[in-house]
Amino acid sequence: MELGISSFGEVAPAHVPGQDRAAQQRMQELLALARRADEVGLDVLALGEHHRSDFIISSPEVVLAAAAAVTKNIRLSSAVTVLSSADPVRTFQNFATVDLISNGRAEIIAGRGSFIESYPLFGYDLDDYDALFVDKLALLLKINESEVVTWQGKHRPGIAAQGVYPRPAQPKIPVWIGIGGTPASAVRAGKLGLPLTIAILGGAPARYAPFAELYRESAEQAGHDAAQLPLCLNCHFHLAETSQQAADEFFPPYATLMNRIGRERGWSPMDRRHFDFLRGPEGPLFVGTPQEITAKLLNLHGLFNNARFLAQLVLEGIPHASVLRSVELFGQEVAPAVRAALGKK
């Protein structure tokens, strides 16, 4: 099982032109986290695209290019690229550029996005939410397969025998599908024979197992070897030397984040009792000691047989030193234990 970290780059914006030191600091901290994750032997760094004041990563590929320059081995992925409101040609070109800078470490996790701010921002109709993704994913996959492209869709001008450059260092850029819990999305990924990432950000992980089964069944029915298709799971995560320390550090910023989003979506407020339940043995929060999280990761692997796990960090409200320490514990203690238990070096 590959182990990595993911982030949305949470930040408290200053809303003062030319004086947003918090954003500047957070970006430097993201690059420091990338460097540390690489140093401690983690496998993946994944960054999510948003267009809100409380997240600073609007262009994952730009930040990943910067991370490529300060890392050596870690794979560099989006999580996700909101492909519905992006141009597939430019998306491919940008990630091919990251691939060249990183000597073949770039990946794309494409999704429709759990937030909708990019659609009006770039002039798209939310009524086309799914159709945009289908159209643009088809073009992205075609570009990934062929240097010279002829294509005609519904939501973007066609291309007639034009080359798309630069080409990546890898023969093809790995393209994953990222979903939150929509059965049709799992079926789509399976039919296309693409790797799947499931974000488990609420509810017991066991509740998501049917999505993995649906994905693999759809792949087999479409003629793909499901055993060769990697599945990734993404969950919120924080490690410390003691379970109490991990919980005390993570709860306040996590509750602030979830309650802010919850007010927009009509969720019930997050309190400490609910939080402690969610970080229990069967819950979706991976918050605790290295020993506790190792056990949860192995249990997760038993449920899903997943090939990858992404630990989603929360950066706003937790001291940077504590987040760095969490990443160190993940790479130095959890990763070796998980790899040994699964019989891999």
C-alpha positions in Angstrom: 0.0 0.0 0.0 1.4 3.4 -1.0 1.1 6.0 1.7 0.9 9.7 1.1 -0.4 13.1 2.3 -3.0 15.4 0.8 -3.9 19.0 1.5 -6.3 21.8 0.4 -4.0 24.4 1.8 -6.4 25.9 4.4 -5.7 29.5 5.4 -7.3 32.4 7.2 -7.3 35.1 4.5 -6.3 38.7 5.3 -8.4 40.3 2.6 -5.9 43.1 2.4 -4.3 43.6 -1.0 -0.6 43.1 -1.0 -0.5 42.2 2.7 -1.8 38.6 2.8 1.2 37.2 4.8 -0.8 34.2 5.9 -1.2 32.9 2.3 2.5 33.5 1.7 3.5 31.7 4.9 1.1 28.8 4.1 2.5 28.3 0.7 6.0 28.1 2.1 4.8 25.6 4.7 3.2 23.4 2.0 6.6 23.2 0.2 8.3 22.4 3.6 5.7 19.6 4.1 6.4 18.2 0.6 10.1 18.2 1.3 9.7 16.5 4.7 7.3 13.9 3.3 9.8 13.0 0.6 12.6 12.8 3.1 10.8 10.4 5.4 9.9 8.1 2.5 6.2 8.7 1.9 5.0 7.9 -1.6 2.6 10.6 -2.7 1.9 14.3 -2.3 -1.6 15.3 -3.5 -3.0 18.9 -3.6 -6.6 19.8 -4.1 -8.0 22.6 -6.3 -10.3 25.2 -4.8 -11.3 28.8 -5.6 -12.3 30.1 -2.2 -10.7 32.5 0.2 -10.1 29.8 2.8 -8.0 27.6 0.6 -4.9 28.8 -1.3 -4.4 26.1 -3.9 -6.3 27.2 -7.0 -3.8 25.7 -9.4 -2.4 22.4 -8.0 0.0 21.9 -10.9 1.8 25.2 -10.2 2.4 24.2 -6.5 3.3 20.7 -7.6 5.9 22.1 -9.9 7.5 24.0 -7.0 7.3 20.9 -4.9 9.0 18.9 -7.7 12.0 21.2 -7.4 12.5 20.5 -3.7 11.8 16.7 -3.7 13.4 13.6 -5.3 11.1 10.6 -5.2 7.6 11.4 -4.0 4.8 11.2 -6.6 3.0 14.5 -7.3 -0.7 14.5 -7.8 -3.8 16.7 -7.7 -6.6 15.9 -5.3 -8.6 16.8 -7.2 -8.3 18.7 -10.5 -11.8 20.1 -11.1 -11.8 19.0 -14.7 -15.4 20.1 -15.4 -14.4 23.8 -15.2 -10.9 23.4 -16.6 -9.6 23.1 -20.2 -8.3 19.5 -20.8 -5.6 20.6 -23.2 -4.2 23.1 -20.7 -4.6 20.7 -17.9 -2.6 18.1 -19.8 0.1 20.6 -20.8 0.5 21.8 -17.2 0.8 18.3 -15.8 3.1 17.3 -18.6 5.3 20.2 -17.5 5.3 19.0 -13.9 6.2 15.6 -15.2 9.2 16.9 -17.0 10.4 19.0 -14.0 10.0 16.0 -11.7 11.5 13.4 -14.0 8.3 11.5 -14.3 6.4 11.8 -11.0 3.2 13.7 -12.0 -0.3 12.3 -11.7 -3.8 13.7 -12.1 -6.8 12.9 -9.9 -9.7 14.3 -11.9 -13.1 15.0 -10.4 -16.2 17.3 -10.5 -15.4 19.0 -7.2 -17.3 19.0 -4.0 -17.5 22.8 -4.1 -19.2 24.6 -7.0 -17.4 28.0 -7.0 -15.3 27.3 -10.1 -18.4 26.9 -12.4 -19.7 30.4 -12.3 -16.1 31.7 -12.0 -15.1 30.2 -15.3 -18.5 30.7 -17.0 -20.0 27.2 -16.8 -23.6 26.3 -16.1 -24.2 24.0 -13.1 -26.9 22.3 -15.0 -24.1 20.8 -17.0 -22.3 19.6 -13.9 -21.9 15.9 -15.0 -22.0 16.4 -18.8 -19.0 18.8 -18.6 -17.0 16.2 -16.7 -17.8 13.4 -19.2 -16.9 15.5 -22.2 -13.6 16.9 -20.8 -12.5 13.6 -19.3 -12.9 12.0 -22.8 -10.7 14.7 -24.3 -8.0 14.5 -21.5 -7.8 10.7 -21.9 -7.5 11.1 -25.7 -4.7 13.6 -25.4 -2.9 11.3 -22.9 -3.0 8.5 -25.5 -2.1 10.5 -28.6 0.3 13.2 -29.5 -1.9 14.4 -32.4 -5.5 14.7 -31.5 -8.8 14.9 -33.4 -11.8 15.3 -31.2 -15.3 16.7 -31.1 -17.4 17.2 -28.0 -20.4 19.2 -26.7 -18.9 21.6 -24.2 -15.6 22.6 -25.9 -14.6 23.6 -29.4 -13.3 20.5 -31.3 -9.7 19.8 -32.3 -8.7 18.7 -35.8 -5.4 16.9 -36.1 -3.5 19.1 -33.8 -0.5 18.2 -31.6 -0.6 18.8 -27.9 2.8 19.6 -26.3 4.9 19.2 -24.3 4.6 15.4 -23.9 5.4 14.0 -20.4 8.5 12.1 -19.3 6.2 9.1 -18.6 4.7 7.3 -21.5 1.3 8.5 -20.1 0.4 10.6 -17.1 -1.5 8.4 -14.6 -5.1 9.7 -14.5 -7.3 8.7 -11.5 -10.9 9.5 -10.9 -11.7 11.1 -7.5 -15.2 10.6 -6.0 -16.9 11.5 -2.7 -19.7 8.9 -2.7 -21.7 8.8 -5.9 -22.3 5.3 -7.2 -22.5 6.5 -10.9 -19.0 7.9 -10.5 -17.6 4.6 -9.2 -19.2 2.8 -12.2 -17.8 5.3 -14.6 -14.2 4.8 -13.3 -14.6 1.0 -13.5 -16.0 1.1 -17.0 -13.1 3.3 -18.2 -10.6 1.1 -16.4 -9.1 4.0 -14.5 -7.7 4.1 -10.9 -10.2 5.3 -8.3 -9.8 7.6 -5.3 -12.6 7.6 -2.7 -12.6 10.5 -0.2 -14.0 9.3 3.1 -14.6 12.5 5.0 -17.7 11.6 6.9 -19.3 8.3 8.0 -17.7 5.0 8.8 -15.3 3.7 6.1 -17.2 0.4 6.0 -20.1 2.3 4.5 -18.0 3.1 1.5 -17.1 -0.6 0.8 -20.0 -1.0 -1.6 -18.5 1.7 -3.8 -15.3 -0.2 -4.1 -17.3 -3.4 -5.0 -19.3 -1.5 -7.5 -16.2 -0.1 -9.1 -14.5 -3.5 -9.4 -17.7 -5.2 -10.7 -18.1 -2.5 -13.4 -14.5 -2.8 -14.4 -14.8 -6.6 -14.8 -18.0 -6.2 -16.8 -16.3 -3.8 -19.1 -13.5 -6.3 -19.8 -10.8 -4.8 -17.5 -8.8 -6.8 -14.9 -10.1 -5.3 -11.7 -7.2 -6.8 -9.8 -4.8 -4.5 -11.7 -6.8 -1.3 -11.0 -5.5 0.6 -7.9 -7.9 1.9 -5.4 -7.0 4.9 -3.1 -8.7 6.1 0.1 -8.4 9.6 1.5 -9.2 10.5 5.1 -8.5 13.3 7.5 -5.4 12.6 9.6 -3.1 13.8 12.4 -0.5 12.0 14.5 1.2 12.8 17.8 3.1 10.9 20.5 0.0 10.5 22.5 -3.6 10.0 21.5 -4.8 12.9 23.7 -2.3 15.2 22.2 -3.3 14.3 18.7 -7.0 14.8 19.5 -6.4 18.1 21.3 -4.3 19.5 18.5 -6.6 18.4 15.7 -10.1 19.0 17.1 -10.3 22.8 17.3 -9.2 23.5 13.7 -11.1 20.5 12.3 -14.3 21.6 14.0 -13.9 25.1 12.8 -13.4 23.9 9.2 -16.3 21.4 9.3 -18.6 23.9 11.0 -17.8 26.6 8.4 -18.6 24.2 5.5 -21.5 22.8 7.5 -23.2 26.1 7.7 -23.2 26.3 3.9 -24.5 22.8 3.5 -26.9 22.4 6.5 -24.9 20.0 8.5 -25.2 19.6 12.3 -22.5 21.4 14.3 -19.4 19.4 15.2 -18.7 19.0 18.9 -16.0 17.1 20.8 -18.2 14.1 21.6 -19.0 13.6 17.9 -15.3 14.1 17.0 -14.1 11.5 19.5 -16.6 9.0 18.0 -15.4 9.7 14.5 -11.8 9.1 15.5 -12.7 5.8 17.1 -11.6 2.4 15.7 -14.5 2.3 13.1 -14.6 6.0 12.3 -13.2 8.0 9.3 -10.8 10.2 11.3 -7.2 8.9 11.5 -6.2 10.9 14.5 -4.1 9.3 17.3 -0.7 7.6 17.9 1.3 5.8 15.3 0.2 2.5 16.8 -3.5 3.4 16.7 -3.3 4.6 13.1 -1.3 1.6 12.0 -4.0 -0.6 13.3 -6.7 1.5 11.5 -4.8 1.5 8.2 -4.5 -2.3 8.3 -8.2 -2.7 9.1 -9.0 -0.3 6.2 -6.8 -2.4 3.9 -8.7 -5.5 5.0 -12.0 -3.9 4.1 -11.0 -2.4 0.7 -7.7 -4.0 -0.4 -6.7 -0.5 -1.3 -3.4 0.1 -3.1 -3.0 3.6 -1.7 -3.9 5.8 1.3 -3.8 9.6 1.4 -3.7 11.3 4.8 -5.5 14.6 4.4 -3.9 17.2 6.6 -5.6 20.3 8.1 -3.1 23.1 8.2 -5.0 26.2 9.5 -5.0 26.3 13.3 -2.4 23.6 14.0 1.2 24.7 14.6 3.3 24.0 11.6 5.8 22.1 13.8 3.0 19.8 14.9 2.0 19.1 11.3 5.6 18.4 10.3 5.9 16.1 13.3 2.7 14.3 12.2 4.2 13.7 8.7 7.5 12.5 10.3 5.7 10.0 12.5 3.7 8.8 9.4 6.8 8.2 7.4 9.1 7.0 10.1 6.9 4.8 12.2 3.5 4.1 10.6 4.7 3.5 7.0 7.4 0.9 8.0 4.9 -0.9 10.3 2.2 -1.0 7.6 4.6 -2.2 4.9 6.0 -4.9 7.2 2.5 -6.1 8.1 1.5 -6.3 4.4 4.7 -8.1 3.5 6.3 -5.3 1.5 9.5 -3.4 2.0 
